[in-house]
Each structure stands twice: as structure tokens, then as C-alpha cells.
Amino acid sequence: MSLLTQLVVTGIAFGALYGLAGMGFNLIFSTTRMFDVSIGATYLVVSYLFFSLVHDLHISLAIAIPLGLLAGAACGLLFYGSVFTWIERRSRGGFFTYFVASFGILTVVQNILSMIYGSGRVFVGQELLKPIGPGLLAVPRVDFLALAVAVACYVGLDALLRRTPLGVRFRALAENQALLTIIGLAGRTWYALAFALGSVLIAAAALVSIGLQGISPSDGFNLANLAIAAMLVGGLGSYRGAMLGGVVLGLAQAVAVWRLPGAWNSAIAFGALLVVLLVKPTGLLGRAR
Amino acid sequence: VIVFYANVAILALLAGVCAMALNVLVGETGIFSAAQGVFYGVGAYTGALVSIHLTRSLVFGLVCGIVAGAVAALVFAVPAVRVRGDYFIVASFGFSVIVTTVFAQWKPVTGGSAGLIGIPTPTVGPATIGDTGGFLLCALAVLAIATAVLHYVVRRAPLGRMMRAVRDDELAAAALGKSPAMVRLVAVVLAGALSGFAGVVYAAYVAFVDPTGFDINQSIVFLTMVILGGAGTFWGPLAGALVVTFGTASLGLLHIPGGLVGPLQQICLGIVLILLMVFWPGGLGAIRLPRRPGAGSRSDHSDHQARVGARQREDAR
């Protein structure tokens, strides 16, 4: 299997990861209108918790994975229940207030974790990096795992949004929050649920990503930005757009690795973002505003 | 200790220039940029390269730094101003990652991650600036020039009113024939040029530049200064810069194991940000102080009120 095809597959796997995180961000943002960068903190907490469970305590994956997802939901609820509701009660802040506060959360969590685990990259689940088979199948298993998880989450979220009362409520909040507030159908419970569910998606991204690339404290901010970048590339407010945007960013990174030293890959991904913004500011699937 | 604080004061004043420049974006135009450190860095690298390869003249270096900062800002602004306000910060983060990578990888010019060392001491006319006092004067002069420019542009010239119009109601500004994208572009370029200006003095003073000094963390620190001091107030960002720089430097003086100082500083900044957003979302500059009647800062205050009002209306929608 040629290097390029291998890189493309890896690129799609990373893209699926960014798309997954982008969907989590979008679920929270479109429902609650809170620009939440603390998804990066959730991502870090879940990743390091999973690392400790599997690597230090030797707990089996069957227990560690559900625990990781639960921890994600718990983080989302904790951040929403503490800082976000606190701001909501006191000042009814705008984009700026929530962005800065969630950024504060991310900074605190990131640095506490780097004091505990060190600032280097740690890995777990090396066996996932083994190729599936010879020849055409010489792709690390984790790449397929990433893609499978992302597709499963996308299908599940899509079904939830279309078919369940909760999903209808989320879509209604995304469409017209003011109206729902006036008629009393918006409330903290729904916002909390959006945070919990969005954070589970982030947790899923974290579990996939620790197999793909390990984890280091600076990944939190990076992931939050890549998630939002994926949304920008794909088109704001669209879950399909987030997945597509993620894959575009992932492929851009993969191609960068093909021709340039590895240190360039983030730069190339964000370069792709700026190019898309230049050509089509609403994103690839974006509606005209 | 006095020398230590004189050193810190120079860095604080230069950071103050960047924070005041960033405030043109955050406070006046209503866009959030996490790339201000990059323009500081572009200025610093330009200053370093000019003084190593061309001339030790500080004035020439400063002019080059302004031009380089403005050009870098223009490259960034052309795609970035097309995106809706809230997402500007992501584009700016992306730009910051790209330029930091260039600093770290373009080894023949920037020295790679090792940076550029041995930047010669600068000269102004016949005089050589070698000691801390000289640089302190230099930093003060740069701050004074930047303040004068900002005061003229933001408070006197029509451009400042256009920026606030775009901030408060983009649609209305557009309806009056002012292109919001163009106003943002000019604001970004102005902020970039001023940061580049400060960066030149930084490079001359520290005599060493490397990529880590201008990465995303530095940009975030600038953003913190603006928010702490009060976005949209004139002197707030400078106060924020002084508080943050002296605060973090003093933390460094405590007897904490070396590896923990950085994370602890960051944690303190993070906690400060959270508490600020909960209690004083407008920053320290927005706390009501007893004011002398007729003081010039009254207009700042009403500006700020208008801004808070606009934000609340935006939420209500």
C-alpha cells in the first residue's frame, strides 16, 4: 500500500475525530448559544482519566470506555452547572462572557493536568496501531475504529434529533431560542441536557483520539479550535457540515505530512481553513446569510 | 529587586502597547483576536533581522517593524474579516499556529526553534542604548507614540466612530454605506502595525527572539490584559497589562520549583478570567469609581454602557 493512500486513510480518521468534536460543539452552541471552549477541558479530563484507568490501574476497556463517556457528561454538566449558570444568573452575558469564562476553565484544567501528568505526550493502547492485515489492509486498526465511531455517533445523533421529543426540542432551540424562551419551552434542564450530550460526543472523540495520537495537555485548546474550525469549513450549524469540514481538515493535514516535515500539519490544517473562508465564507455546505 | 522590576516594567509597557492595540479590535470593533502575539513576534523578528543584517539604527528598525506588522496583519485580515464576529477568534488562532510554525521551521531566516541570538545593541542617532534605563525610556516613548496614535484614531478621527458603529450594529453601519469588513480590516492592520512597533523594542531589549515568546499563549495573555483592564475603555488595557505582567512576575519571585511556575501562573490567569466574567464582565475599567466631574473619561464610560447595552440586546434576540 502506497504511502499516500495510507496517509489519506489516516487523514480521514483524524478528520472523523475533528468532525465528532465539531458535532459536540455544535450541539452545545446551537442549542444554548454559549460559545463553549471548555469542550477542550472535557476532552482533556476524559483522555487523562482513560489513560490512568487503563495504563495505571489496568482496568479493562469494557469498563473504562463507559466510564470515560460518563466522565465526559459529568464534566459538561459540572461546567454548565457551575460557571455557566453562575454567569447566567448574574449578568446574562453574551458571546464574549461565555467564551472568556470557558477559556478560563480550559486554562485551569489544562495546567492542573500538566502538573499531574507532565507536559509531554502519553500513549495508551499501542496494540490498536497494528495494521489489520498485509498489503491493501496495512492500515492501523484505530483508523477504522475512529471512522466507525464517528459514523455511529453521526447516525445516532441524527436519529435522536429527528425522531425523539428531546431532539425536536434541541432543533427548535437552535432555530428560534427567543420564541421558545417566551412560550416557556426553554429552560436550564434542556441546556444541561445539551451540555451533557454534547460532552459525550467530545468524550467519544477523546477516547478515539488517545488511540490515534496519544494525549498531551496542549491538545485541549487545539482540539476545541479544530472542532470549531471543522464547523467553519463545513458550514455553521450543520452536523453534516461539521463531519465534512473535519475530513477536509484531516486530509489537508495528511497531505501536509506527505510533502512537508511533521511540524507543519496544524499550520496546514488552519491554512486550509483560511483558504475556505476566502473562497466561501459560509463554509462548504453553508447557507447564505 | 529594583533592577528586576525595571526589567518587568519595560516588558509591561511593551505588553501595554500590544494590549491597547488589541483593544482596538476587542473593545472598539467588537472582534476577538488570538493572534496579537503573532504581530508582536513579526515585529520582534523584523527588528532582530534588521539589526543583525542591515543597521543598528532603532528608528529604521521601528519603521520596518511597523510595516512588517501591518503587512502580516493584512495577510491575516483579508480572509479573516469575512467570517462572522464570533468565529473570528478561530481564524485568528489558525493564523497564530501558521506563523508560529513558520518562526519555528524557517531555519535559514528565523533560526528555527533555537531562535535568533546576539542581536546588537541599538542606536538612536549618535547614542547607543545599552542599559536598562535607556530601554525604559525607549519603551515609554513607544508607549507614548502608540497612545497618541490610538487616541487620535479611536477618539478623534471618524474611523473610531465607524469601528464602534460596526461593533454596536453591523447592519446599521452597512446601511449607512460603511463596509463593516473594510472597517475591521483597517482595525486589524492598525493593531498589527502597533504591535510590530512594540515588538522591535522587545527584540532590541531582550537581544534574543525565539518562537515560544510569540505563540498562542502570549496572545491569550494579551487578551487577558484587555479583558481584565476593561475592553472598550481607553486606559484599561494598559492597566491590565501592568497588573498581569507584574502579577505573573511576582509569582515567579516566590520560591516555587521551576517547573511549576508556568502552570501556576496560567492557573491564576484562568481563575481570574472566570471570576471576572462572573462578577465584572466589563473588566476592572467598568467598575464604577467616584469620578471627578468633567473628567475626560466620561465618554469612555458612556461608551461602555452603550456596549453592554448592545450586548444585552443581542442576547435578548
Chai-1 contact restraints between the chains, C-beta under 6 A:
chainA,res_idxA,chainB,res_idxB,connection_type,confidence,min_distance_angstrom,max_distance_angstrom,comment,restraint_id
A,F35,B,D86,contact,1.0,0.0,6.0,A-B,restraint_1
A,V83,B,I274,contact,1.0,0.0,6.0,A-B,restraint_2
A,W86,B,V278,contact,1.0,0.0,6.0,A-B,restraint_3
A,I87,B,M277,contact,1.0,0.0,6.0,A-B,restraint_4
A,I87,B,V278,contact,1.0,0.0,6.0,A-B,restraint_5
A,R90,B,V278,contact,1.0,0.0,6.0,A-B,restraint_6
A,S91,B,P281,contact,1.0,0.0,6.0,A-B,restraint_7
A,R92,B,D315,contact,1.0,0.0,6.0,A-B,restraint_8
A,G93,B,P281,contact,1.0,0.0,6.0,A-B,restraint_9
A,G94,B,R311,contact,1.0,0.0,6.0,A-B,restraint_10
A,G94,B,E314,contact,1.0,0.0,6.0,A-B,restraint_11
A,G94,B,D315,contact,1.0,0.0,6.0,A-B,restraint_12
A,F95,B,D86,contact,1.0,0.0,6.0,A-B,restraint_13
A,T97,B,M277,contact,1.0,0.0,6.0,A-B,restraint_14
A,T97,B,P281,contact,1.0,0.0,6.0,A-B,restraint_15
A,V100,B,I227,contact,1.0,0.0,6.0,A-B,restraint_16
A,V100,B,L273,contact,1.0,0.0,6.0,A-B,restraint_17
A,V100,B,M277,contact,1.0,0.0,6.0,A-B,restraint_18
A,A101,B,I274,contact,1.0,0.0,6.0,A-B,restraint_19
A,A101,B,M277,contact,1.0,0.0,6.0,A-B,restraint_20
A,G104,B,G270,contact,1.0,0.0,6.0,A-B,restraint_21
A,G104,B,L273,contact,1.0,0.0,6.0,A-B,restraint_22
A,G104,B,I274,contact,1.0,0.0,6.0,A-B,restraint_23
A,T107,B,Q266,contact,1.0,0.0,6.0,A-B,restraint_24
A,T107,B,G270,contact,1.0,0.0,6.0,A-B,restraint_25
A,V108,B,I267,contact,1.0,0.0,6.0,A-B,restraint_26
A,V108,B,G270,contact,1.0,0.0,6.0,A-B,restraint_27
A,N111,B,P263,contact,1.0,0.0,6.0,A-B,restraint_28
A,N111,B,Q266,contact,1.0,0.0,6.0,A-B,restraint_29
A,N111,B,I267,contact,1.0,0.0,6.0,A-B,restraint_30
A,S114,B,P263,contact,1.0,0.0,6.0,A-B,restraint_31
A,M115,B,P263,contact,1.0,0.0,6.0,A-B,restraint_32
A,A178,B,R317,contact,1.0,0.0,6.0,A-B,restraint_33
A,N225,B,V90,contact,1.0,0.0,6.0,A-B,restraint_34
A,N225,B,F93,contact,1.0,0.0,6.0,A-B,restraint_35
A,I228,B,V90,contact,1.0,0.0,6.0,A-B,restraint_36
A,A229,B,V90,contact,1.0,0.0,6.0,A-B,restraint_37
A,L232,B,Y87,contact,1.0,0.0,6.0,A-B,restraint_38
A,A263,B,Q105,contact,1.0,0.0,6.0,A-B,restraint_39
A,W264,B,T101,contact,1.0,0.0,6.0,A-B,restraint_40
A,S266,B,V97,contact,1.0,0.0,6.0,A-B,restraint_41
A,A267,B,V97,contact,1.0,0.0,6.0,A-B,restraint_42
A,A267,B,I98,contact,1.0,0.0,6.0,A-B,restraint_43
A,A267,B,T101,contact,1.0,0.0,6.0,A-B,restraint_44
A,F270,B,G94,contact,1.0,0.0,6.0,A-B,restraint_45
A,F270,B,V97,contact,1.0,0.0,6.0,A-B,restraint_46
A,F270,B,I98,contact,1.0,0.0,6.0,A-B,restraint_47
A,G271,B,I98,contact,1.0,0.0,6.0,A-B,restraint_48
A,L273,B,G94,contact,1.0,0.0,6.0,A-B,restraint_49
A,L274,B,P79,contact,1.0,0.0,6.0,A-B,restraint_50
A,L277,B,P79,contact,1.0,0.0,6.0,A-B,restraint_51
A,L277,B,R82,contact,1.0,0.0,6.0,A-B,restraint_52
A,L277,B,V83,contact,1.0,0.0,6.0,A-B,restraint_53
A,L278,B,P79,contact,1.0,0.0,6.0,A-B,restraint_54
A,P281,B,R82,contact,1.0,0.0,6.0,A-B,restraint_55
A,P281,B,V83,contact,1.0,0.0,6.0,A-B,restraint_56
